[in-house]
Amino acid sequence: MEMIAEPERFRRACDEARRSGTEVGFVPTMGDLHQGHARLIKAARDDGCLVALSVFVNPLQFDSAADLRAYPRGLERDRVVATSLGVDLLFAPSESAMYPRGRPGISVDPGLLGERLEGSSRPGHFRGVLTVVAKLLNLAGPCRAYFGEKDAQQLALVWRMADELNVPVQVMGCPTVREFDGLALSSRNARLSPQERRASVALFEALSEAATQVRQGERRGDVIRAGMARRIAAEPLAALDYVAVVDERTWEDVGQLDGPARALVAARFGATRLIDNARLPWSGGEDMHNGGMHGLPREGA
């Protein structure tokens, strides 16, 4: 595995791979690699790509300096993990390499979707995400870019950005990887106390309840949302942020389910904020399970 810190050198390495006839599969991360990232890397390898992985903790997407400081960093561990997973290129730039003139004066506007749900709870978050993703995709060049469905709203926004701005990438969505009890894998899970960790399964259980309601014929969005909110509120250690049911094509709130829809939840457990989501069963065979869930198409959102 080749480890690269300079942006232009990373660009050249990706260009050289394409010139040799190899497609580039790019996996952007903020490090602290876990099995969710391994799923993305495996998808790129299975697609026959040269696997390029980035590790960069992007300061633009944090709304709290304390949260940024607390984000886990361990580049040597990530290097070992990436090597074991078959990564070919590891791009690990410094903040000054990515933003040589400091905070950029030009950024990517996420539009109205970027102001809802996570965007409402974390103002400016998606502007920071899309700005760094745009920079990384420009460096990687024409490629397949792999993102996890756990951050479904982010995935939808990246897909829209690539589509509307004619970025020459295929945005590939990969199923959420879950722990034995359904909790979605996240670097933030390590911050939970043992009591909070046990309580955090309420998110998955709320989504499971929503899926059960739909399988039993419920189509009213407000009823489904109320059921999720009740389940999370029943957990004393959970502080509900939001529940939502959105049309998966438009990301507008659903009044009456009449097509593919996605349920989303967010809550705090102590100082740790977690999110999760699930595509609600619609045409049969679209269901949740601990190893992930069928959801956004592998190309698109």
C-alpha positions as CSV (number, residue, x, y, z in Angstrom):
1,M,0.0,0.0,0.0
2,E,1.2,3.5,-0.9
3,M,0.7,6.2,1.7
4,I,0.4,9.8,0.3
5,A,0.1,13.1,2.1
6,E,0.4,15.6,-0.8
7,P,-2.9,16.3,-2.7
8,E,-1.2,16.6,-6.1
9,R,0.7,13.4,-5.6
10,F,-2.6,11.7,-4.8
11,R,-4.1,13.1,-8.0
12,R,-1.2,11.8,-10.1
13,A,-1.4,8.4,-8.5
14,C,-5.1,8.1,-9.4
15,D,-4.4,9.4,-13.0
16,E,-1.7,6.8,-13.4
17,A,-4.0,4.0,-12.4
18,R,-6.6,5.1,-15.0
19,R,-3.9,5.4,-17.7
20,S,-3.0,1.8,-17.0
21,G,-6.7,0.8,-17.6
22,T,-7.7,0.4,-13.9
23,E,-10.8,2.0,-12.5
24,V,-10.4,3.9,-9.3
25,G,-12.7,3.1,-6.3
26,F,-12.5,6.0,-3.8
27,V,-13.5,5.7,-0.2
28,P,-13.4,9.0,1.7
29,T,-13.3,8.7,5.5
30,M,-12.4,10.6,8.6
31,G,-10.4,7.7,9.9
32,D,-10.9,5.6,13.0
33,L,-11.6,2.8,10.6
34,H,-14.2,0.1,11.6
35,Q,-16.3,-2.6,9.9
36,G,-18.5,-0.1,8.2
37,H,-15.5,1.3,6.4
38,A,-14.4,-2.3,5.7
39,R,-17.7,-2.8,3.9
40,L,-17.0,0.1,1.6
41,I,-13.5,-1.0,0.9
42,K,-14.7,-4.5,0.1
43,A,-17.4,-3.1,-2.3
44,A,-14.6,-1.2,-4.2
45,R,-12.4,-4.3,-4.3
46,D,-15.3,-6.5,-5.5
47,D,-16.0,-4.0,-8.3
48,G,-12.4,-4.6,-9.5
49,C,-11.1,-1.2,-8.7
50,L,-7.8,0.1,-7.4
51,V,-8.9,1.1,-3.9
52,A,-8.0,4.6,-2.8
53,L,-8.9,5.6,0.7
54,S,-8.7,9.0,2.3
55,V,-8.3,9.8,6.0
56,F,-9.0,13.4,6.8
57,V,-10.8,14.9,9.8
58,N,-12.5,17.8,8.1
59,P,-12.9,20.8,10.4
60,L,-15.5,22.5,8.2
61,Q,-18.2,20.0,9.1
62,F,-18.0,20.4,12.9
63,D,-20.2,22.8,14.7
64,S,-18.3,22.6,17.9
65,A,-14.6,23.0,18.6
66,A,-14.8,20.5,21.4
67,D,-16.4,17.9,19.2
68,L,-13.6,18.4,16.7
69,R,-11.0,18.0,19.4
70,A,-12.7,14.9,20.7
71,Y,-12.9,13.2,17.3
72,P,-10.6,10.1,17.5
73,R,-7.4,10.2,15.5
74,G,-5.0,7.3,15.1
75,L,-3.3,7.4,11.7
76,E,-0.9,4.6,12.4
77,R,-3.7,2.2,13.4
78,D,-5.7,3.3,10.3
79,R,-2.7,2.6,8.2
80,V,-2.4,-1.0,9.6
81,V,-6.1,-1.6,9.2
82,A,-6.2,-0.2,5.6
83,T,-3.2,-2.4,4.6
84,S,-5.0,-5.5,6.0
85,L,-8.1,-4.6,4.1
86,G,-6.3,-4.4,0.7
87,V,-6.3,-0.7,0.2
88,D,-3.9,0.3,-2.6
89,L,-3.6,4.1,-1.9
90,L,-4.0,5.8,1.4
91,F,-4.3,9.6,1.1
92,A,-3.8,11.2,4.5
93,P,-3.3,15.0,4.0
94,S,-2.8,17.5,6.8
95,E,-5.3,20.3,7.3
96,S,-2.8,22.8,5.8
97,A,-2.5,20.7,2.7
98,M,-6.2,20.6,2.2
99,Y,-6.8,24.2,3.1
100,P,-3.5,26.0,2.4
101,R,-5.2,29.5,2.8
102,G,-7.2,28.5,5.8
103,R,-11.0,28.2,5.8
104,P,-12.0,28.4,2.1
105,G,-13.9,31.5,1.0
106,I,-15.8,29.4,-1.6
107,S,-17.9,26.4,-0.5
108,V,-20.7,24.2,-1.8
109,D,-24.2,25.2,-1.0
110,P,-26.2,22.0,0.0
111,G,-29.5,23.7,-0.9
112,L,-32.8,23.2,0.9
113,L,-32.2,19.5,1.7
114,G,-29.1,20.5,3.5
115,E,-31.1,22.7,5.9
116,R,-33.4,20.0,7.1
117,L,-33.0,17.1,9.6
118,E,-29.3,16.9,10.2
119,G,-28.8,20.3,8.6
120,S,-31.2,21.8,11.1
121,S,-29.6,20.2,14.0
122,R,-26.1,21.0,12.9
123,P,-26.2,24.3,10.9
124,G,-23.4,24.5,8.3
125,H,-22.6,20.8,8.6
126,F,-23.5,19.7,5.1
127,R,-21.8,22.8,3.5
128,G,-18.6,21.6,5.2
129,V,-19.2,18.0,4.1
130,L,-19.9,18.8,0.5
131,T,-17.0,21.2,0.3
132,V,-14.5,18.7,1.4
133,V,-16.1,15.9,-0.7
134,A,-16.0,18.1,-3.8
135,K,-12.2,18.8,-3.2
136,L,-11.6,15.1,-2.6
137,L,-13.5,14.0,-5.7
138,N,-11.7,16.6,-7.8
139,L,-8.4,15.1,-6.6
140,A,-9.4,11.5,-7.2
141,G,-10.8,12.3,-10.6
142,P,-13.2,10.0,-12.6
143,C,-14.0,7.2,-10.2
144,R,-16.5,5.2,-8.2
145,A,-17.0,6.8,-4.8
146,Y,-18.3,4.7,-2.0
147,F,-20.5,6.0,0.9
148,G,-22.4,4.3,3.7
149,E,-26.2,4.4,3.9
150,K,-25.9,5.1,7.7
151,D,-25.5,8.7,6.7
152,A,-28.4,8.6,4.2
153,Q,-29.0,12.3,4.0
154,Q,-25.3,12.9,3.3
155,L,-25.3,10.2,0.6
156,A,-28.4,11.8,-1.0
157,L,-26.7,15.2,-1.0
158,V,-23.4,13.9,-2.4
159,W,-25.3,12.1,-5.2
160,R,-27.2,15.3,-6.0
161,M,-24.0,17.4,-6.0
162,A,-22.3,15.0,-8.4
163,D,-25.4,14.9,-10.6
164,E,-26.2,18.6,-10.7
165,L,-22.6,19.8,-11.0
166,N,-21.6,17.1,-13.5
167,V,-18.9,15.6,-11.3
168,P,-17.5,12.6,-13.2
169,V,-18.1,10.0,-10.5
170,Q,-20.5,7.2,-9.8
171,V,-21.7,7.6,-6.3
172,M,-22.2,4.1,-4.7
173,G,-24.3,3.6,-1.6
174,C,-23.4,0.6,0.6
175,P,-25.6,-0.9,3.3
176,T,-25.3,0.1,7.0
177,V,-23.2,-2.3,9.1
178,R,-24.7,-3.1,12.5
179,E,-23.6,-4.6,15.7
180,F,-25.2,-7.7,17.1
181,D,-28.1,-5.8,18.7
182,G,-28.8,-3.6,15.7
183,L,-26.8,-0.5,16.6
184,A,-25.3,1.1,13.5
185,L,-21.5,1.1,13.6
186,S,-20.1,4.6,14.2
187,S,-16.9,6.0,15.6
188,R,-19.1,7.8,18.1
189,N,-20.2,4.6,19.7
190,A,-16.9,4.3,21.6
191,R,-17.9,7.5,23.6
192,L,-21.0,5.8,25.1
193,S,-20.9,4.6,28.7
194,P,-22.0,1.0,29.2
195,Q,-25.4,2.2,30.3
196,E,-25.7,4.5,27.3
197,R,-24.6,1.7,25.0
198,R,-27.4,-0.5,26.2
199,A,-29.9,2.3,25.8
200,S,-28.7,3.2,22.3
201,V,-30.4,0.2,20.8
202,A,-33.7,2.2,21.1
203,L,-32.8,3.8,17.8
204,F,-32.8,0.5,15.9
205,E,-35.8,-0.7,17.8
206,A,-37.7,2.5,16.8
207,L,-36.8,1.9,13.2
208,S,-37.8,-1.8,13.5
209,E,-41.2,-0.7,14.9
210,A,-41.7,1.6,12.0
211,A,-40.9,-1.2,9.5
212,T,-43.4,-3.5,11.4
213,Q,-46.1,-0.9,11.2
214,V,-45.7,-0.6,7.4
215,R,-45.6,-4.4,6.9
216,Q,-48.9,-4.5,8.8
217,G,-50.5,-2.0,6.4
218,E,-49.9,1.3,8.1
219,R,-49.4,4.1,5.6
220,R,-49.9,7.3,7.6
221,G,-46.7,9.1,8.1
222,D,-47.7,10.8,11.3
223,V,-48.6,7.5,12.9
224,I,-45.3,6.0,12.0
225,R,-43.4,9.0,13.3
226,A,-45.4,8.9,16.6
227,G,-44.5,5.3,17.1
228,M,-40.8,5.9,16.6
229,A,-40.9,8.9,19.0
230,R,-42.7,6.9,21.7
231,R,-40.1,4.1,21.5
232,I,-37.2,6.5,21.9
233,A,-39.0,8.5,24.6
234,A,-39.5,5.3,26.6
235,E,-35.7,5.1,27.1
236,P,-34.8,7.3,30.0
237,L,-31.2,7.8,28.8
238,A,-32.3,9.0,25.3
239,A,-32.9,12.7,24.5
240,L,-34.8,12.7,21.2
241,D,-33.7,15.1,18.5
242,Y,-35.9,14.1,15.7
243,V,-37.8,11.4,13.9
244,A,-38.8,11.6,10.3
245,V,-40.4,9.7,7.4
246,V,-39.4,11.0,4.0
247,D,-40.0,10.1,0.4
248,E,-36.8,8.5,-0.7
249,R,-36.9,10.2,-4.1
250,T,-37.7,13.7,-3.0
251,W,-36.7,13.7,0.7
252,E,-39.9,15.5,1.5
253,D,-41.9,14.6,4.6
254,V,-44.4,11.8,3.9
255,G,-48.1,12.3,4.7
256,Q,-49.3,9.1,3.2
257,L,-46.9,6.4,2.0
258,D,-47.3,5.7,-1.7
259,G,-43.8,4.6,-2.6
260,P,-40.3,4.0,-1.3
261,A,-39.8,5.9,2.0
262,R,-37.1,6.2,4.6
263,A,-37.4,6.5,8.3
264,L,-34.8,8.5,10.2
265,V,-34.0,9.1,13.8
266,A,-31.5,11.1,15.9
267,A,-31.1,11.2,19.7
268,R,-28.5,12.0,22.3
269,F,-27.3,9.5,24.9
270,G,-25.5,11.5,27.4
271,A,-23.1,13.7,25.5
272,T,-23.1,11.5,22.4
273,R,-25.4,12.1,19.5
274,L,-26.3,9.2,17.3
275,I,-28.3,8.9,14.0
276,D,-29.8,6.0,12.2
277,N,-32.2,5.3,9.3
278,A,-34.0,2.5,7.5
279,R,-35.7,2.2,4.2
280,L,-39.3,1.1,5.0
281,P,-40.5,-2.1,3.4
282,W,-42.5,-1.4,0.3
283,S,-42.5,-4.0,-2.5
284,G,-41.5,-7.0,-0.5
285,G,-38.0,-8.2,0.2
286,E,-36.8,-4.7,1.2
287,D,-36.1,-5.1,4.9
288,M,-33.7,-4.4,7.7
289,H,-31.2,-6.9,9.2
290,N,-28.2,-6.6,11.4
291,G,-25.8,-6.9,8.6
292,G,-27.2,-3.9,6.9
293,M,-30.3,-3.0,5.0
294,H,-31.5,-2.7,1.5
295,G,-31.8,1.0,0.8
296,L,-30.5,3.6,-1.6
297,P,-29.6,2.1,-5.0
298,R,-25.9,1.4,-5.2
299,E,-25.6,4.1,-7.8
300,G,-27.6,7.1,-6.6
301,A,-29.9,8.1,-3.9
